[in-house]
């Protein structure tokens, strides 16, 4: 065998080994949930802050009571169209048979019970920063919601984006436990950071992305193209967003701007959830938005 061919084979084997290690799923262990017991009442506030119903209720469904997380909403992107799955407590069609660890791994690590990666249309890159105790509380609340037997629909994604293993490389590049806004923060500002960067995953819409779909944190919350192709998600950094903290908190409670305009588009669903948060949480979000680095 020629020397160059031996080198080529060796490099291929090394590259395959590196690829296998870098892209391997990394679920939570049982120890990560040790000592945690879910509180459904507290979990309802986590559910609202995380905006789960905004994506996982069926298209056009506006239930009067508890939300039915049947899935089915479509989310277009440059990589294909993703469909929200059924995450109701149904054993057959939803997540009723999953353990707390399996659900927490899905939410915080983007790993399925079968051990494959979820697409980052599911904002596990944000939820991974959340306190695991809050996630266990969220799971306890999810288990109290109505069941739906609506089957989840497959994503509309083509090659090469349908190779799930490659998402492990995406996670290596773009998923971090670090806060985007660091430094000295007041207790209120830190709470706002937690709500915006972790649970609320506001950056998923308000931050531009690179060619690989990773968030451009250097332009954190500076606005981005609307993936649906209609208009642009606005810049909400200081300077671009000139509202006072009181104005921001009022908008999150009522959906009305200081100019008496009203929220539109997907913000309608967001306001529906933030309006049910505790007033101090809305104030914390407003305080955080005032210390985000301004981006013109």
N, C-alpha and C positions, 0 to 999 in steps of 0.2 A: 504494500500500500504506500503510495507517495506520501512524503512528510506533510505536504500542505493539506492533504485530505485528512490525515490523522488530526492535524490542528483544527481543521474545520469541524470534524466530528466532536472533538473535545470542547470547542467553543459552543457548539450547539447543545451539548449536554449541560455545560455550565449555565448557558442562557436559559435552558428549560428549567433547571433547578432554581435559578433566581426567580424566574417568572412564577413558578409554583409557590415559592415562599412568599413573594410580594403580594400575590393575588389571593392567597388563602383566606377564607372567611374566618372571622374572629368573634364568635358569639360570646355573650356573657356566660359566666360559670354560675353554678348554684351558690358558690360563696359570695358572689357579688350581691345576692339578694338575701344573704343570711341576716336574720333578725328583723326583717322588714315584713310588716303585715299591712295590707291595703286598707285605707279608709275611704270609702266611696264618697262620703260627704266632701272631704277635702279634694278628692279626685275630680269632682264636678268642676271646681274652680280651675284645676289643671286642664281639664277637657276644654273649657272655654278659652283659656289663655292660649292653648295649643291650636285652637281652631279646627279640631278634627272633623266636626260636622260640615264645615265649609266645603270640604272635598269629598267626604264619604257618604253624604246623603245622595239619594238618587236624583238625577237631573229633574228640575222643576218641582221636587218634593218640598213642601213647606209644612211639616207636621205641626199641629197645635201643641202636642205634648212632647214626650221624650223623642229625640231624633232616632230615626231608623237608619242605621249605617249600612245601607244595602249596596253602596258603591255605584259605579256606572258613569260618573262624570268623566269627560274627556279633557286631557291637557296636552295641547299641541306643543311641539318643540322642534328645534333643528334636527333632532335625532329620531323623531318619530312621534307618535301620539300615545300617551300613557292613559290608562283607564284605572280609576280608583277602584280597589277591590271591596268586596263585602267584608266588613270587620265587625259585623253584629255578633252576638253570642250564639248564633246558630252553630250546632255541632257539624251539620252536613255542609252548609254553604259558607259559614263565617269562620270565626276564630274560637268558637266555644270549646273545642277540644284541646286548644293550646294551653300549655302550662304558663304560669307567670313568667318563668325564665325565658320561654320561647317568645312570648309577647314582648318582654322587655328587650330581648336581643334584636327583635325586628325593629322596635322603635328607636333604640339607641345605637345599634351597631349595623342596622340594615342587612340582617342575616335572617333567612327563613328557617323554619323548623327543620327543613330538609337539608339546610346547609348551603344554599346558594345566595348570592348577593341580590339585594333589591336595587332597583334604579333610583338615583337620587332625586327623581321627581317626588319621592317620599323623603321629606327633609330630615332624615336621620343625622345628617351632618350638624344640624342645629340641636336636635333632641339629645344627641350624645353629650351635650354640655349640661343637660338638666340633671338635677339630683335624682338618683335612682329611686329614692323614697317617694318623690313626686310621681315618678313613672308607675311605681307599684300602686299608688293611690289612684292614678288614672285608670289602670287596669281594673281595679276593684269597681270603679264607676262604670267602665265599659260593660262589665258583666251584669249590670243592672238594667241595661237598655233592651228595647224590644228586639226579637229575633227577626231575621229576614231569610227566606229560602232562595233569594235571587242569586244565581250563580255569578261569580266574578268573571269578567270578560278578559281575554288576553290582550296584552299591549300590541299596538300596531307598529312594530319596530323591525327593521330589516337588517341584513348583514352589513357591516360587522358588529353593529350595536346590539345584536341579539345574543352575542357571546357573553354570558353573565360573568364568567371568570374574569374578564378584562376589567370589570368594575372594581375588583380589588386593587388594581393599579390606580384607578381614579380616586379611590379612598386614600391610598398612600400619598397621592399628590395634593389632595384638596381637603381632607377631613382632619381637623385639628381640635384639640381640647382647649386651645388658647382663646381668650376673649379678643375680639377685634379692638374694642376700646379698653385700654388698660390704664394703669396709673392710679392716682389717688381719686377715689370717688366717695361721695357721701353714702350713707346707708340707703337713702332713697334712690340715688342714681344707680347704685349697684343692683338694687332690686329691679329697676327699670331695665338695666342691661340684661339681667337674667330673663325678664319677660320678652324683650325684643330679640336678643341674640340666640336664646335657647328655645323657650316654649313658643313664643310668637313667631319665630323664624321669619321676621319681616324682611330680612335680607334676601330671602328666596325670590321675592318679586322686585324689591326696590334696589337691588345691587346688580350691576351689569356682570355678564359672564364672558369668559374667554372662549376660544374655539373648541376647547374640550368640555365646555359646560361648567368649568370651575368658577366660583365667585371671585370677582376682582375686588379684593378687600381694600385695595388702595383707593377705591371709589365707593366705599361702604355707604349704602343707602342713598347714592347719588342719582338714582333713577336708571331705568333700563327699558329697552323695547318691550312692548306688550307681546308676549308669545302668540297671542291670538291675532296679531297683525293690526289691531285697532288702537292707534294712538301710542302713548308712552306712559309707563309707570313713573310717577313724578319723583323728583329729587326732594328728599325730606331732611337734608342736612341744614344746619344753621345758615342763614343767608338766603338760601333758596326757599326754605320754609320760614317765613317771618312771623308766624303766630307766636303769641306768648305761651307760657306753660299752661296758663288757665284756658286759653283758647284751644290748645291741643287736647287737654283733658276733656273739655266740653265736647269737642268733635268726636272723641272716642266714646262719649256717653250718649250723644244725640244724633250724630251724623251730619250736623249742621256746621258749616264753616263760619268764621267771623263775619263773612260777607252775606250770610244767610243763604248760601248755596247748599246743596245737599250732596252727600256721598253718592257715587255712582259706580257702575261696574262691579268688580269683585269686592270692592270696599264695603258694599252693602252687607255682604255676609260677614265681613270682618267686624263691622260696627255692631252687628247683631250679637256678636260674642263679647266684644269689649264693653258693651253697654251693661253687661251682666257681671262684670268684674267688680271687685271692691273699689270704691273711689280712690283709696290710697294707691292701688295698683295703676289706675289710669294716671294719677299724678306722678307716679314713679316713671312710667313710660315717657311722659312729657319732660320730666327732669333729665332723663337719659338723652333724649333727642337734642337737648340743648348743649350737651358736652361731646356729641359726635363731631369729629373733624369736618369742617366745612369743605365742600367740594363744589366748585363753580360749574 
